[in-house]
Amino acid sequence: MSLHDSFVRFLLNSWIGRALNLIMVAINRLVPKRDNQILFESIPDFSDNPSQLYSYIKSLGTDYRMIWVVDSIRDDIDAPQYLRNTPSEFWQFLRSRYIVSSHGYHLMIRAGNQVYLNLWHGMPLKAMGYTEREPSILLPGVCDENYYLIATSTIMRNALAACFNQDARRIHITGQPRNDKLLTEGRTMDDSRTIILYTPTYRDTGRDESIFSMPDYSEEKFQDFLREHDAVFLMKLHPLDSGIRQRSGGNIRALDPSEDLYDILQGVDVLVTDYSSVYFDFLLLDRPVIFAVPDLEEYRRVRGFVLEPFEFWAPGPRVETFSDFLEELERCLEDDDYYRRERRIVNSLVNQHQDGESSRRVYELVWGD
């Protein structure tokens, strides 16, 4: 469990924590705010929706002072940076009129006179928050006029409302800023070979698992397949994942978990995932998706989905064995129309805006310019 999650549990689940939370919120309200200061935070640093919105606002040439809360200072980023969980970071939070977050950090101690923009980090497929069977943390719903939560469609707005215990009328259908990269930029990888990207969902199993956790997996067969099809297989694990270990070599490459997925997604030809909602975004490109789900029934029973039936919302072949995976992957590479109808149906339901203008809509929603 992260330090942030432990702290939130303390604030929620003990009378001392609740009292401390009230005191911190009161202090926050009393500290004068810089009306032009926007605090950004994301996991990994400088990534996801906050990063794209930051770039958009910066391109406008406004006089906003935009700062970042980070785990590591980066010299190549031209912005004030403050290390997370330090006194200087906390002071900058108290002084910021605007907070932009991908994971809800600082929400518990945010005062009502701060504008909080919760961009989150993807639309829900699997159950989370109030829709989980055994949730670890349940934050109270926030519905005041200075709190903003965004969605990509009416269906996703309702799903988020259930997950966050939120009034759906306070969730705004703007699209996700990070998807602007997919719709406005060209191919982002200088590689003429076929690019296959694997993005499994977060799993804190504590075990070293092979790719896909399939018992018939053979790296030798996979390398032969990739060479035969002049393809590269990239693995992008969740930044916090500790459950999958696979060495890079040959045509298999493990990407740095800190790398921003949306800097490379435009260049991907086939996406492979299990339950990661990144495929909702990838549908905007109308390219094949394969679902490697050997544990589907167990996952449905233990974690569950906020959108059911999973079989409808997963518009691509679903495989449980490695041999089936290779068969379906070959078909995806050879037939552009394979599952295209299903992809377009789901895309129309989850991505209302498909114009590369989500950053602008979010900016106009909050700052009104």
URVENBEL-V845590 format. One record per residue. N is the residue number from 0. BURIAL is 1 if it has 24 or more other C-alpha atoms within 12 Angstrom, else 0. D_CENTER is the distance of its C-alpha to the mean C-alpha in Angstrom with 2 decimals. Layout:
BEGIN
N/BURIAL/D_CENTER
N/BURIAL/D_CENTER
END
This chain:
BEGIN
0/0/18.44
1/0/17.22
2/0/19.73
3/0/17.65
4/0/17.45
5/0/21.14
6/1/22.08
7/1/20.45
8/1/22.30
9/0/25.44
10/1/25.18
11/1/24.72
12/0/27.10
13/0/30.18
14/0/32.70
15/0/32.70
16/0/28.95
17/0/29.23
18/0/32.19
19/0/30.48
20/1/27.52
21/0/30.06
22/0/31.79
23/1/28.72
24/1/27.74
25/0/31.41
26/0/31.56
27/1/28.42
28/0/30.10
29/0/33.26
30/0/31.87
31/0/32.32
32/1/29.23
33/1/28.96
34/0/28.44
35/0/27.04
36/1/24.57
37/1/20.79
38/1/18.79
39/1/15.29
40/1/13.01
41/1/9.65
42/1/8.66
43/1/10.01
44/1/12.62
45/1/12.83
46/1/9.48
47/1/6.64
48/1/8.06
49/1/10.70
50/1/12.03
51/1/12.69
52/1/14.27
53/1/16.22
54/1/17.57
55/1/18.59
56/1/20.43
57/0/22.02
58/0/23.29
59/0/25.09
60/0/27.29
61/0/27.11
62/0/28.63
63/0/25.57
64/1/25.24
65/1/21.61
66/1/20.85
67/1/18.06
68/1/17.63
69/1/16.93
70/0/17.62
71/0/19.77
72/0/21.76
73/0/21.51
74/0/24.71
75/0/23.31
76/0/21.37
77/0/23.91
78/1/22.77
79/0/23.92
80/1/21.86
81/1/22.36
82/0/21.59
83/1/19.63
84/0/22.04
85/0/25.09
86/0/27.73
87/0/27.13
88/1/23.41
89/1/24.44
90/0/27.16
91/1/24.98
92/1/22.73
93/1/25.99
94/1/27.15
95/1/24.13
96/1/24.49
97/1/20.87
98/1/17.68
99/1/14.27
100/1/11.37
101/1/7.62
102/1/8.72
103/1/12.13
104/1/14.29
105/1/17.90
106/1/17.70
107/1/20.50
108/1/22.85
109/1/22.14
110/1/25.36
111/1/25.95
112/1/27.13
113/1/23.77
114/1/21.44
115/1/17.96
116/1/15.11
117/1/12.06
118/1/9.37
119/1/6.74
120/1/2.94
121/1/4.07
122/1/7.72
123/1/9.57
124/1/11.62
125/1/12.61
126/1/14.42
127/1/13.18
128/1/15.20
129/1/18.43
130/1/18.05
131/1/18.01
132/0/21.46
133/0/21.50
134/0/18.90
135/0/18.97
136/1/18.30
137/1/19.09
138/1/18.75
139/0/21.26
140/1/20.33
141/1/20.61
142/0/22.44
143/0/24.35
144/0/24.63
145/1/22.82
146/1/19.50
147/1/17.02
148/1/14.05
149/1/12.86
150/1/12.43
151/1/13.00
152/1/16.19
153/1/18.75
154/1/17.67
155/1/14.08
156/1/15.76
157/1/17.98
158/1/15.43
159/1/13.59
160/1/17.15
161/1/18.00
162/1/15.10
163/1/15.68
164/1/19.43
165/1/19.22
166/1/21.78
167/1/20.30
168/0/22.55
169/1/20.62
170/1/17.31
171/1/17.41
172/1/16.67
173/1/15.82
174/1/13.07
175/1/9.96
176/1/11.41
177/1/9.29
178/1/11.00
179/1/14.27
180/1/14.30
181/1/14.47
182/1/17.25
183/0/19.30
184/0/19.36
185/0/21.36
186/0/20.81
187/0/19.21
188/0/20.77
189/0/24.50
190/0/25.23
191/0/27.52
192/0/26.70
193/1/24.47
194/1/20.91
195/1/19.24
196/1/15.74
197/1/14.77
198/1/11.21
199/1/12.02
200/1/10.13
201/1/10.84
202/1/14.61
203/0/16.82
204/0/20.02
205/0/21.93
206/0/23.41
207/0/23.41
208/0/22.53
209/0/23.40
210/1/21.16
211/1/20.32
212/1/22.62
213/0/25.30
214/0/28.89
215/0/30.32
216/0/27.94
217/0/30.04
218/1/28.82
219/0/32.15
220/0/31.79
221/1/28.26
222/0/29.44
223/0/32.40
224/1/30.31
225/1/28.08
226/0/31.22
227/0/32.99
228/1/30.31
229/0/29.72
230/1/26.04
231/1/23.56
232/1/21.02
233/1/17.98
234/1/15.93
235/1/12.50
236/1/12.00
237/1/9.42
238/1/10.64
239/0/12.35
240/1/13.66
241/0/17.45
242/0/18.42
243/1/18.74
244/1/21.19
245/0/22.47
246/0/24.51
247/0/24.15
248/0/27.28
249/0/28.81
250/1/26.37
251/1/23.53
252/1/21.34
253/1/18.74
254/1/16.37
255/0/15.87
256/0/12.75
257/1/12.64
258/0/12.69
259/1/10.25
260/1/9.28
261/1/10.03
262/1/13.41
263/1/14.43
264/1/12.95
265/1/15.83
266/1/18.27
267/1/17.31
268/1/19.97
269/1/18.78
270/1/15.45
271/1/15.94
272/1/13.63
273/1/14.47
274/1/12.21
275/1/8.67
276/1/7.54
277/1/6.92
278/1/10.63
279/1/10.69
280/1/9.92
281/1/12.33
282/1/14.90
283/1/15.55
284/1/17.33
285/1/19.42
286/1/19.40
287/1/19.84
288/1/17.38
289/1/18.79
290/1/17.78
291/1/19.15
292/1/19.75
293/1/22.89
294/0/22.03
295/1/21.10
296/0/23.79
297/0/23.24
298/0/19.50
299/1/20.47
300/0/23.15
301/0/21.43
302/1/17.88
303/1/18.31
304/1/16.41
305/1/16.07
306/1/16.96
307/0/20.15
308/0/21.80
309/1/19.12
310/0/21.63
311/0/21.49
312/1/17.75
313/1/17.51
314/1/19.46
315/1/20.57
316/1/22.82
317/1/22.04
318/1/23.70
319/1/24.86
320/1/27.03
321/1/26.84
322/0/29.84
323/0/28.26
324/1/25.12
325/1/27.39
326/0/29.31
327/1/26.40
328/1/24.87
329/1/28.29
330/0/28.57
331/1/25.24
332/1/26.54
333/0/29.90
334/0/29.22
335/0/26.99
336/0/27.73
337/1/26.65
338/1/24.42
339/1/24.11
340/0/25.45
341/1/22.97
342/1/19.99
343/1/21.40
344/0/22.06
345/1/18.54
346/1/17.19
347/1/19.77
348/1/18.66
349/1/14.91
350/1/15.08
351/1/17.97
352/1/17.69
353/1/17.97
354/0/19.70
355/1/17.52
356/1/18.48
357/1/15.45
358/1/15.71
359/1/19.35
360/1/18.95
361/1/16.74
362/1/19.28
363/0/22.19
364/1/20.90
365/1/20.84
366/0/23.43
367/0/25.54
368/0/26.76
END
